[in-house]
Amino acid sequence: MATVESAITPQVVEQHGLSPEEYERVLNALGREPNLVELGIFSVMWSEHCSYKSSRLHLKKLPTEAPWVICGPGENAGVIDIGDGQAAIFKMESHNHPSYIEPYQGAATGVGGILRDVFTMGARPVANANALRFGRPDHPKMKHLVQGVVAGIGGYGNCVGVPTVCGETNFHPAYDGNILVNAMTVGVADADKIFYSAATGVGNPIVYVGSKTGRDGIHGATMASADFEEDADAKRPTVQVGDPFTEKLLIEACLELMATDAIVAIQDMGAAGLTSSSVEMATNGKAGIRLEMDKVPCRETGMTPYEMMLSESQERMLMVLKPGKEAMAEAIFKKWELDFAVIGEVTDTRHMVLEFGGEVVCDIPLGPLAADAPEYDRPYISKDEYTAWAGIKPMAERPDTDDVGGDLIKLLASPNLSSRKWISEQYDSQVGADTLQTGGDAGVVRVHGTKKALAISTDCTPRYVFADPYEGGKQAIAEAYRNLCAVGARPLAVTNCLNFGNPQRPEIMSQFVHALEGMGNACRVLDFPIVSGNVSLYNESKATGGGSAILPTPAIGGVGLIDDYDRMMTMPFKAEGEAIYLIRAEHWATPDPERSHLGKSLWLSEIHGRDEGRTPPTDLTVEKNAGKIVLQLIADGLVSAVHDVSDGGLAVALAEMAMAGDMGADVEWHRDYTQAQWWFGEDQGRYVVTVPDPQALNEALAKGTENEDTASIGFRRIGRTGSETLFGKTIVELKAAHAGFFRNWMEK
């Protein structure tokens, strides 16, 4: 093992992921050559995973404020006001590379890390969600990866006692060598008891709590900031190992201490472990920090300061306490059988100083580590240049179908539309007894002890983002907005996980820049600010040949509020004889085949093996106005079921409602469109609703026509519930097709 005195050669610098230019910046910052500990600290703090050096410039352009936003990006998680002196705290993060290398522990520790981000701020976690992307099901490694990731998410979340209430899982060859595992947690706290990470008060004790530090996860942040070579399995030691039972104890101990007045600041040890937590606390507090490394609780003998600072062992926290509160805090953590150690103090030096064996082994000014870390304006190509590079072809001719039912069966049986029951059954969705809905457009959990409920949705359509990053970014936000409205929730805020390839490639940077532009515009129009998030770059793999990048995947986690959960809406057909309406933009009243988007649709891909056409455009005014109408219809009790139209188009939306309600429907097609366009086109901004009393609906709509905001929205009656079939297929046939993929795949 290299020591502090190890020579810093160009090879050592390269192994730490620093470019020659960045190493020059290190030399200038220190005025001397770093030792190995200092080089390691610069390495992790300047990694993409910690510094966001390729993305910070563009992230600053996103809208992050609203009257209900208490805390936006910059802390461990975002915080929004949900009324009655309560706040929702939430964030989404990636654990992509670790999950490809070691799927169970990679996914499990992803869940553990995002839980800590939320309870660090004083919230009790109430729900987990996820967004998963895998490669081809017939890839030799993919079944193992799916099984491991799902087991890891379930194993950790179930044991720690937080329900997993929603998620999405999709397949595409672009993820063959680099899967995506994005985890999200939502918590609830008292709005006047939010905890932040700024270390203040010269001489205040710095306390380490939780599990002991081991050698697992060393260089994890650096590994997560590079693409995969052919030797991905050799990086297994960089993957952390989690213990959900310890995490549960840590949650309870932290919340108990938070009920006192002892804590000045608190930060979890996530990526880059003790390094990032201490640097961020000192930087946020405009202070300095001194740590005595001999006092760090270690579970392995002979650990060096380098190993301690770079370890990403799980279930650990760093706190600044008020003087004199150490004994009380220690008693709480000892009661919960957790380690507790005073390992340093806050200083006024604006330096990070580490001592070990009576010697100073690190002395770094904090500015260059964090606030003044490298920030790059990476070159990117224009939208037109990107379209040419991506080879996006317009649809040469639009196929049609004379067998809607047969096509629907094939779609429901396909990997991307098949039932996820095999996955959801491995997650405990009911622990805590506050879960109100899973399996619909959004997961819904009651705010304990109140009539309020939080709705949660995770959304993104990467094939849209690849074809048109700007429109795809808009659509990802809009779909999250629709899913929340569909359950009767008022959309409040967004967290995200921005998964892209190598930002040093101008075409990949173009995806990033233009997707964020689309996301930002959508958030502004929809009053749906982004309050937290994560960036995951270098999602590429040479292991699959050719250095292939993933599809650009800006996963969106949306959170909304239902004021009275008795008004929550669900997706299943409820009763026979109810009218079915399609809510869509008024321009659909004047048929325009160009607006019925078969391009980039799952129908075109699954039925015809074609991947062409443009991304369906998202009209943000329509999205906002349609959402308003849907929320009003739900509040007025005029609809009995609501479902948004997304992948697979109108036919799939109807089938999902029919299967959920064990009831068919008689529906009719708009004959000014081809059957394929009408039933399988993926136009945006649409909902399907069922209406028990059409006359009451028509009277309400007549009153609403005076409202200019909603005048752009049209209603078309397309059928009635109650048939034994849908498109000539029985519900039994639809369900059998829908359930077949995972069952057959996992039983092979």
N, C-alpha and C positions, 0 to 999 in steps of 0.2 A: 504493500500500500504506500502510495506516495506520501511524503511528509511535507510539512510547511516549507522545509528548505529545498524541496525538489526544484530543479531547474525549470524555468519557464521557457521552453523552446517553441518555435513556430508550430511544431507538431502538437504540443500540449495545448496551445492556444486554439488550434483548429479543432482538436478533440472536444473543446469546450464550446464549440459552436460560434466563436467570435471571428469576424472577418479581420484581415490585417488593418483595415481602416478603424474598425471598432477597437482593436487592441491599442492603436495609437491614441484613441480617446481615453482609454484606461490610463495609459502612461501620462497623458496630460492632466487627467483628473487627480492622479496621485502625486505627480512630480517625481515619480520613481517607478521601478519595476514592481509589480505586485508579487506577493507570495502566493502559494497554491490556494490557501483559504480565500484570499481576496479575489483571485482569478475566478474561483468557483462561484463566489457571490455575484460578481459582475456577470458571469455567464448566465446564471438563472434569472437574475433581475433584468437582463437585456434580452432574454429570449422572447420570441413572439408571444408565448403563452402568458408571460408576466408583464411585458412592457407595451404590448400592442404597437410596436414600432412601425409596422406597415399599415395599421388601420386607424390610429388615433386621429390623424388629420381628418379623416372622413367621418368618423364616429361623432365628432364635434358638431356635425351638420344636422344630426337627428333631433327632432323635437322631444324634449324631456320634461316639460313643465305643464301644469294644469292646476286649477284651484284645489283639486283633491290630492295632488302629489305632495307628500311630506318629504320624501328623500328620493332623488333621482340617481343616475349612475355616479359611481365613485366610492360607494360603500359596499359592504358585503352583499347587499340585496336592495331592491327597490321597496319603497314604503308608500302606500296610499291610504287615504282616509276613507273608512267605510261607515262612518257615522257612529253616534252614541259613544264617542270617546274611544273607538276601536280603530285599529289599523290592520291592513293586510300587507304582509311582507313576502316577497317572492323573487325568484331568480331561476334561470336555466343555465346549465353549464354542460360542456362536452367532456367525455372521457373516451375519445375515439381510438387513438393509438393504443392505449393500454388494453382496451377491450378486444382489439384485433389480436394482440399478442397473447393475452390471457383472458378469455371472455368472461369467465365467472368473476374473478377478482376485479377485473377492469370495470365491469358494470356495477358490481357491488360497491366498490369504493367511489364510483361516480355518484351513486345515491347517497353514500355517507357524506361525501364532500358538500353536496348541495344542501343536505339537511343542516350541516354545521353553518353554512352561510346564512341560513335563515334564523336558527335559534341563537346564533351569535348576537343578533340584534334585539333579542328579547322576546322573540315570538315562539309560541308552541307550534310546531309543524302540524298541519291538519290534513294535508293531501300531497301526494306525489303524482307526477305525470312524466311521460317520456316521449321522445321522438326517435325512432330507430330506422336505420337504413342498412339494408344488406344487399349482397350481390346476387348473381343468378342462383336459384335454388339447386340447379344441377352442378354448381361448382363443387369440387370435392371437399372443400373445407366449410361450406356454408351451413350445412345442417349442424355441425359441431359449434359454429359461432352462434347461431340462433339459439340452440339449446343452452349454451353457456351464458349468453347475455341475459336471456329471459330468467334463467335460474338465479343468476346473480342479482338482478333487480328484485325478484321476488324474495330471495333469501335474505337480503339486507332489509328491504322495506317491511317485510312481514315480521321479522324478528324485532325490529326497532319499534313497531307498533304504529306505523303511519300508513294509512290506506293509499293504494295506487288506484286512482279513479278515472284516468283517461290516458290516451296515448295514440300514437300512430306507428305503423310498421309497413315499410315498403321495400320493394326489390327492384334492382336495376344492375346491369352488368358493370356500370361505372363504379360500383362499390365492391367489386370482387376482391380487390386487394387493400381496401381501406374502408371498413364499415364505420357507421356513425352511431354513437350512443350518447344522446342528449337527455339529461335528467333535469327535472324541474320540481321544486318544492314550494308550497304555499303555506304560510303560517299566519297566526292571528296574535296580536299583542295589544296592550293598552297604548293608545296614541301618546300618552305622556310618559311612557316608560320604554322608549326606544334607546338602544345602546349603540354607541358609535365607536370608531376605532382610533380616534386621535389621542395619542399619549401626551399627557400634560402633567405639570407639577414636578419641578426639579426635585430629585430625591425620592419620588414615589417608587415603591417597590414594583418590580416586574415579576410576574408569577407564571410559572408553567404548570398546567394541569392536564389530566387525562391519562393517556397511555404512555408507556416508556418509548424512547426513541430507539429505532433499530436501523439496520442497513437497507431495509426495503425502500424502493422508490427513489434511490439516489439518482440524480440526473433525470428524474421524471419530467420536469418542465422542459428541459432541453430536448429530450426525446420527443415530446409532444410538439416541438417546434421545428421538426424536420420531417421530410418525406421518408417513406420506407425504402430501404434497400432490399436486396434479395434475402438478407439475413435477419428478417424481422423477429424470428423466434429467439435469436441470440440476445434480444433486448428484454427478455422476460424478467431479469432481476430489477429492471427499472419500474416494474409494476408494483403498486402498493398492495398490501394485504389488509383487509378490513375485518373488524369484529363488531357486528351490530349490537351485541349485548352490552359491550362497553360504551358504544354510542348512546344507547338508551340511558345508561347511568350518567353519562356526561350531560345529556339534555336535562335530566332532572336536577343534577347538582348545579348546573349553570343557572337554571331558572330559579332554584332556591336561593342562590347567592344574589341573583338579580332582584329578588324581592327585598333585599337590604339596600343600604346606601354605600356599600363597600367599593363598587366598581367605578373606576375612572374611565377606562377604555377596555375593549375586548376585541380580539381578532382570532379567527380560526387559523390553524396551520394547514393551508391547502397546498396548491402548487408552490414548490420551492420551500415548503415547510417553515422552519424557524427563521429562515432568511427573509422570505417575503412578509411574514407576519410582523416581524420586528421592524423591518424597513418601512412598511406601510404605516404602522402605528406611529413611529417617530416622525415620518414625513408629514402625515396628516396633522400631527400636533405641533409641527414646526419646532421639534425638540431634537435631542440626541438620545443615544441609548448605549448602555454599557452592560454586557453580559459576561457572567463568569461561567465558562463552559464546563468547568469541573462539577458544577452543581446541576447540570442537565440530567434528568433521570434517563439512564440508558439500559436497554435490556440485553446488550451484547458487550462483552469485555473489550477493552482496548480501542474504543471508538475515538477517532480523531475529531478535532473541531471541524475539519472539512466535511467529514461524514455527518456529524451532528447538524450542521447548518444546511446541508443539501438533502438530508433524509426527508422522505415524504410519508413517514409512518403515519398511520391514521389515528383518529380519535384524540387529537391534541388541540389545546387552546393556549393562547397567550393573553394575559391580563395585566393591566395596571390597576393597582389597588390604592385606596387611601391609606396613609400611614396609620399603623396601629390596628388595621383590620385583618392582618395576616393570620392571626390565631383563629379568629372566627371563621375565615374562609377555609383554612386548612381543616378545621373540624368538619365542615360540610363535605369537603371532598373525601376526607378519610372515611366518613360515614358511608359514602357511596362507593368506597373501595377503589378510589382513584388516586393516582400520584399527584402530589402537590409539592412544589419547590419554588422558593424565592431564588431567582437566577440572575437578578440584575436590578438596575435602577434607571430612571429617566434622568437625563442630563441636559445641559443647555449648550452642548458643543456642536450640535448639528452633525455629529459624526456617529458612525457605528464603530464601537470599540469592543473587541472580544479578547478576554483574558483566559489563559489556560496554563496550568502548571506554574503560576506566578509570573507569566510573561504575556505581553501583548502580542497576539497572533493575527490581529486584523485591526486596521484603523482606516476607515474609508469615509470621506465626506458623503453625506446622504443625498445631496443635490444630484450629482451625476448618476446615482443609482436609480433614482425614481423620476423626479420632476424634470430633470435634464437628461434623461435617457435618450438614446437615438430616436429620432422621428423621421420617417422617410416618406417622401412624396413619390411613390413608385410610378413609373411610366405606365400609361394605359391607353388603349386604342379607343377610337370613337365608336358610337353605336353602329354606324354603317360599316365601319371596318370590322367590327366584331361580327355582325351578321354574315359578312363575306367569309371571315375566318371560320365561323361555326358551320358554314355550309347549309344554312337554313333554306330549304327549298319551299317555294309556294306550292300549294296543292294543284297538281296538274289537272286532275279530274276528281270529282267527288263521287265515291261509290255510294250505292244505296243498298237497301235490304228488303227482302220480301219475307223475312222470317225474324220478326222482332223477338219473339219468345225464344227461339233457338239461339240468337245472338246474346240475349240476356243471360241464358243459362251458361254460355261460355264465359261471359264476363264475370258472373258471380263466382265461377269456379277458378278464375285466374288468380295468381299469387297476390296481385295488388288490390283485389276486391273481395277476396275470400274472407270467411269469418275468422276473426282473431280470438275466438273462444278458447282455443288451445293455449294462447298466451294469457288471456285475462284470468283464466281459471287458476293460474299459478301465482297470481297476485291476490293478496288479501285486500279487497276493496271495502270491507265493512268494519274493520277494526276501528274502535272509537265510537261506533254507533251513530255517527253524524252524516254518513254518506246517504245522499238522497237520489242520486242518479249516476249510472255508469252505462257505457255502451251506446249513448245517444250522440247528439252533436257536441255536447260538452259534459264533463263530469261536474257534479254539483255536490257540495258539502255544506251542511248547516253550520252557521256560526253558533257555537255551543251556547245554550241558554237564551237564545234570541229567536226571532222569527226570520232573521236574515239568512241568506245563503250565498256562498261564493261559487261562481261557475268558472271552469277552467278548460281551456282548449289548447291543443298543440297542432299547428298547421304549417304546411309548405308543399308546393308542387314543383319539385326540382326540374322536371322536364320543361315546364313553362319558363323557369328562370334561365335555363340553359338557352332556350330558343330566343328569349328576349329578357335580359336581366332586369330592365326597368319595369316592364309590365309584370314580370314574374314576381318582383319585389312588392309591387302594389297588390297583386293578387294574394300573396301570402298574408299580408295584413288584413285585407278585406275578408278572406275566408275565416280567419280567427274572429273577426267582428261578427260575421254572419252566424257562426256557430254559437256564439254567446247570445246573440239576439234570439236565436231559435229556441233556446230554453227559457227565455223570458228574463235574461240578465242584461242590465245596462252595462255595456262595455266601458271599462275604466282605464286600463293600462296594459302595456305589453312588456314582456321580457323576450330576449331572443338568444339564439345560438347561431352564430354566423360561420358556417362550415364551407370553406373554399379550398382550392388547391394552392399552388406555389405563387405567392404574390410577386415574385420576381419575373414572372412571365406576364407581359403586358395584356395578353388576352384574358388571363385569370384576374388580374387587377381590374380590368374593364368590367368583368362580371361583378366584382365586389362593389366598385364605385357606383355603377348604374343600378344595381339591386338596392343599395342603400338610398339612392336618390328616389327610387320608386317607393320604398318603404316609408321614407320621410314624408313624401307628399301624401301618401295614404293616411299616415298618422295625423297629419295636420288637418286634413279635410274631415276625418272621422272623429276628431277630438280624442285620440287614442294614443297618448304619449308613451314613449319607451323609457322605462325607469330602471332597467338593469339589463345585463346580458353578458355575453361571452363571445370571443372571437377564436375560432379554430382554423388555422391556416396550415399549409403544407399537407393537405389531405390527398396525397398522391402515393403511388406505389410502383416502384420498378420491378417488384416481385411478379406483377402480372404481365410484364413485358411492355416496353415502350414508354414507361413513365406516365401512366394514365392518371388523370385527375378525376376526382369525383364530380358528379353534377353539382353545380353551385346550389347550396342548400341552406338558405337563411331560415332556420326553423323558428317559428313564432309561438310563444306562449302567451295566450290572452287570458286576462282575468276580468270578470264582470260581477256585478252585485244584483241579487234578487232581494227586494225589500221585504217580501213576504213569500216564503217558500210554498205556501198553499197555492200561489199563482204560478209555480214552476210549470213549464211546458215540456212534454215528451214527444217522441217520434212515432210510436205505434198508432195504426188505425184503431179507433176506440169502439165504434158501433157501426152497424149496417145502415145503409141509406143516407150517409152523410155526403154532402157535396165536396168535391175535391177541386181546389183552385190552384192555379199557378200564378204566383206573384212575380212580375218581371217588369222590365223597363217598358214604358208606354210605346216606345218605337217598335216593339214587337207587333203592335196592332197593324202596322204597315209592313207586311212580310218583306224581308230582305235576306235572301239565302246567304249572302256574304256574312250576315251577323250570326248565323247558326254554325257554331264553330266545331267542325269535325277535325280541323287541324290540331295536332298534338293531343288528340283525344285517346283515351284508353280503348275505345271501340276501334279506331283506325289501327292502333297497334296490335291489339289482341285478335281481332277478326281478320285483318288484312295484312298484318305484318309490316305496316308502313309507319314511318316516322317523319312526317313532313307537315308543312303548314305553319301558320303563325300562332303565337300565344294568344288566347282569347283576351281582348282588351277589357280592362276593369274601369267602368265609369263610376268614379268615386261619389258623385252626386247621387246616382241611382242607389249605390250601396247604402249611403247614409239615410236616404229617404225611405228605402225599402225596410231598413232596420227599424226606423221610427214607426212605420206602419205596423210591422210585425209586433213590436213591443206594445203598441196601443191595442191591437186586436187581442193579444194575450191578456193584457190588463183588463179589458172590457169583457172578457169571457166569451168572445165570439168565435174562437177557434178551439178545436179539441186535439189537434196534433199539428206539429210544425216540423219541417225538415228542410235543410238547405240543399240545393242542387249543386253537386260538385263532380268528382270523378265518375265517369260513366254516364253522366247526363241525367235527364228526366226519368228514363226507364229504370235506372239503378236506384234513384231516390225513391220512386214508387215501390220498387221491390223491397227495399230495406224497411219501409213503413209497413208493407204488407206482411213480411216475414216477422217483424217485431210484434205485430198485432194478430198474427194467425188469421188473417182475413184478406181475401182478394179484392179486386175492384174492376169495374168496367170503365175504361178510359178511351178517349178518342184523340185522334191525331189531327193537327192543324194542316189541312190538305194543301195549303199554299207552300208547304215545305215538303221535302222528301221525308220518308219515314226515318231514315238514318239521321238527318239533320234535326228533326223534331225530338226523337226519342234519345239520341245518343250524343248530340252536340253539347259542348261544355261551356255554353255562354255563362257569364258571371252575373252576380246580383239577383239570383232567383231563389225562391222558396216554394215549397209545396205545403199547403195547409188544408185541413179538413174542417168543414163548417156544418154544425148541426142545424143552424137556422139561416139559410141563405137570404131570406127577406131582411132579417135583422142586419146582416152584413151589408146588403145593398143600401139600406137606410143610413148606416154608418158611413159608407163610402160616399154617398150623396152629400152628406154634411162635410166630408173631408175634402171634396173637390175645391172648396174655397181656399184651402191651404196650399199656397204655392209650393211649399217644400215637398208636398206629396203628390202634386199634380203629375209628375213625371212617371209615376208608378201605375201599372195596369194590372187588372185581374182578369184571368180567363178561366172559366169553368171548364174542366177537362174530364169530369167523370163523377162517379159515385162509388162509395165503398159498399162491400157486401157480396161481391161475386165469390164463387168458389175458386176462381182462377185469376191470374194476371197474365195478359198476353198469351192466353191459351195454355199456360202452365199452372199446375196446382201448387199450392203453398208447400206441399211435401216435396215436390220436384225442385222448387226453388231452394228450399232449405238443404236438401241433399247435395245439390251442386255447390251451394255456398259453404257447406261444412267439409267438403271433400279434400281440399288441397292440403291443409295442415295434417289432417288425420292420415291421409295416404302417404304424405311425405315422411312424417315422423314414424310411421309403422314399417317403413321399408327396412 
